Amino acid sequence: MELNKIIEEIYNDPQLKLLSGTVGKQDNEDLLHEVICQLYDKPEKVLEIHAKGYLKLYVARMIIWQKNDKYSLFNKKYTQPFSPWDDETYDVAEEIIDHEGINRRELRALKKIADDSRKEPPHFYPARLCVEVSECKSFREASRRTGIPLKSVIYMFRKYVKEVRAYADQD
């Protein structure tokens, strides 16, 4: 069976979605997507485990491990810097987004990258997200407009600003 079909079955499995929702609570979408990304990183292993017949169990264990282990990629990306129990997370999300710390050269680079991204096919592209966030008053509003989870918006925006600064420094 083809890798994409196998992973699509895993992604659409209602039991795994229920497990992700139970374990991940408000981060359930991010958690499941992170596990799917990790499956794509190891195609040979996925095909081998699928042939043996215990891929669903393997993915369920990955979901639980990603959420509970403090060294997992999911925890590093989503929960450690922005703890869901930390009130500062929501204060940051509600702050008005300003461009302090980004100079004109960096803004020109950002606009150039964003214009180039509009020519790309309409998928989740960080430059588009960054432009969407800069047009909104808060991260939460950008999350509502794009349909991307709040923590993902905050994470991608900050990551993308770093990339734009590095790109602007090359010129």
C-alpha positions as CSV (number, residue, x, y, z in Angstrom):
1,M,0.0,0.0,0.0
2,E,1.2,3.5,-0.8
3,L,2.6,5.6,2.1
4,N,0.2,8.5,1.5
5,K,-2.9,6.2,1.7
6,I,-1.6,4.6,4.9
7,I,-1.0,7.9,6.6
8,E,-4.4,9.2,5.3
9,E,-6.1,6.2,6.9
10,I,-4.3,7.0,10.2
11,Y,-5.2,10.7,10.0
12,N,-8.9,9.9,9.4
13,D,-9.1,7.2,12.0
14,P,-11.8,8.2,14.5
15,Q,-10.2,6.4,17.4
16,L,-6.9,8.1,17.0
17,K,-8.7,11.5,16.7
18,L,-10.5,10.7,19.9
19,L,-7.2,9.8,21.6
20,S,-5.6,12.9,20.3
21,G,-8.5,15.0,21.6
22,T,-8.4,13.3,25.0
23,V,-4.7,13.5,25.5
24,G,-4.0,16.8,23.7
25,K,-7.1,18.7,25.0
26,Q,-6.9,22.1,23.2
27,D,-3.7,21.1,21.4
28,N,-5.3,18.1,19.8
29,E,-5.0,19.3,16.1
30,D,-1.4,20.3,16.6
31,L,-0.6,17.0,18.4
32,L,-2.0,14.9,15.6
33,H,-0.3,16.9,12.9
34,E,3.0,16.7,14.6
35,V,2.7,12.9,14.8
36,I,1.7,12.8,11.1
37,C,4.8,14.9,10.2
38,Q,7.0,12.5,12.1
39,L,5.5,9.6,10.2
40,Y,6.4,11.2,7.0
41,D,10.0,11.6,8.2
42,K,10.3,7.8,8.6
43,P,8.6,6.2,5.5
44,E,10.5,2.9,5.7
45,K,9.6,2.3,9.3
46,V,5.9,3.2,8.7
47,L,5.7,0.7,5.8
48,E,7.5,-2.0,7.9
49,I,5.2,-1.5,10.9
50,H,2.1,-1.4,8.7
51,A,3.1,-4.7,7.1
52,K,3.4,-6.2,10.6
53,G,-0.1,-4.9,11.4
54,Y,0.5,-2.7,14.4
55,L,0.8,0.8,13.0
56,K,-2.3,2.1,14.8
57,L,-0.9,1.0,18.1
58,Y,2.4,2.6,17.2
59,V,0.7,5.9,16.3
60,A,-1.3,5.8,19.5
61,R,1.8,5.4,21.6
62,M,3.4,8.3,19.6
63,I,0.5,10.6,20.4
64,I,0.7,9.8,24.1
65,W,4.5,10.1,24.2
66,Q,4.5,13.4,22.3
67,K,2.2,15.0,24.8
68,N,3.7,13.6,28.0
69,D,7.4,13.6,27.4
70,K,9.2,16.9,28.0
71,Y,11.8,16.2,25.4
72,S,9.4,15.5,22.5
73,L,9.3,17.7,19.4
74,F,5.7,18.6,20.2
75,N,6.5,19.7,23.7
76,K,9.4,21.8,22.5
77,K,7.4,23.5,19.8
78,Y,4.0,24.1,21.4
79,T,3.8,23.6,25.2
80,Q,7.1,24.6,26.7
81,P,7.4,28.2,25.6
82,F,3.6,28.8,25.8
83,S,2.1,26.7,28.6
84,P,-1.7,26.5,28.4
85,W,-1.9,27.0,32.1
86,D,0.1,30.2,32.0
87,D,-2.0,33.3,31.9
88,E,0.8,35.2,30.2
89,T,0.2,33.1,27.1
90,Y,-3.2,34.6,26.6
91,D,-2.0,38.1,27.5
92,V,0.6,37.9,24.8
93,A,-2.0,36.6,22.3
94,E,-4.3,39.5,23.1
95,E,-1.6,42.2,22.8
96,I,-1.8,44.4,19.8
97,I,0.8,43.2,17.3
98,D,3.3,45.9,16.5
99,H,6.4,45.8,14.3
100,E,8.8,47.1,16.9
101,G,12.2,45.5,16.4
102,I,11.6,45.0,12.7
103,N,13.4,47.7,10.6
104,R,12.4,48.9,7.2
105,R,14.8,46.7,5.3
106,E,13.3,43.6,7.1
107,L,9.7,44.8,6.3
108,R,10.7,45.2,2.6
109,A,12.1,41.6,2.7
110,L,8.9,40.4,4.4
111,K,6.7,42.0,1.8
112,K,8.9,40.6,-1.1
113,I,8.6,37.1,0.3
114,A,4.9,37.5,0.9
115,D,4.4,38.7,-2.7
116,D,6.3,35.7,-3.9
117,S,4.2,33.4,-1.8
118,R,1.0,34.7,-3.3
119,K,2.1,33.1,-6.6
120,E,2.4,29.7,-4.8
121,P,-0.5,27.3,-4.5
122,P,-2.9,28.1,-1.7
123,H,-1.6,26.0,1.2
124,F,-0.4,26.9,4.7
125,Y,2.5,29.1,3.9
126,P,4.3,31.1,6.6
127,A,4.6,34.3,4.6
128,R,0.9,34.4,4.1
129,L,0.3,33.8,7.7
130,C,2.7,36.5,8.6
131,V,0.9,39.0,6.4
132,E,-2.5,37.9,7.8
133,V,-1.2,38.4,11.4
134,S,0.2,41.8,10.6
135,E,-3.2,42.9,9.3
136,C,-5.0,41.7,12.5
137,K,-5.0,43.3,16.0
138,S,-4.1,40.1,17.8
139,F,-2.8,36.5,17.3
140,R,-6.2,35.3,18.3
141,E,-7.9,37.2,15.6
142,A,-5.4,35.9,13.0
143,S,-6.2,32.4,14.3
144,R,-9.9,32.9,13.8
145,R,-9.4,34.2,10.3
146,T,-7.0,31.5,9.1
147,G,-8.5,28.6,11.0
148,I,-5.0,27.7,12.3
149,P,-4.7,27.0,16.0
150,L,-3.6,29.9,18.2
151,K,-0.3,28.4,19.4
152,S,0.6,27.5,15.9
153,V,0.0,31.1,14.8
154,I,2.2,32.5,17.6
155,Y,4.9,29.9,16.9
156,M,5.0,30.3,13.1
157,F,4.9,34.1,13.3
158,R,7.9,34.3,15.7
159,K,9.8,31.7,13.7
160,Y,9.1,33.5,10.5
161,V,10.2,36.9,11.8
162,K,13.6,35.3,12.6
163,E,13.8,33.9,9.1
164,V,12.9,37.3,7.6
165,R,15.6,39.0,9.7
166,A,18.2,36.4,8.5
167,Y,17.0,36.9,4.9
168,A,17.2,40.7,5.2
169,D,20.8,40.5,6.7
170,Q,21.9,38.7,3.5
171,D,21.2,41.7,1.3
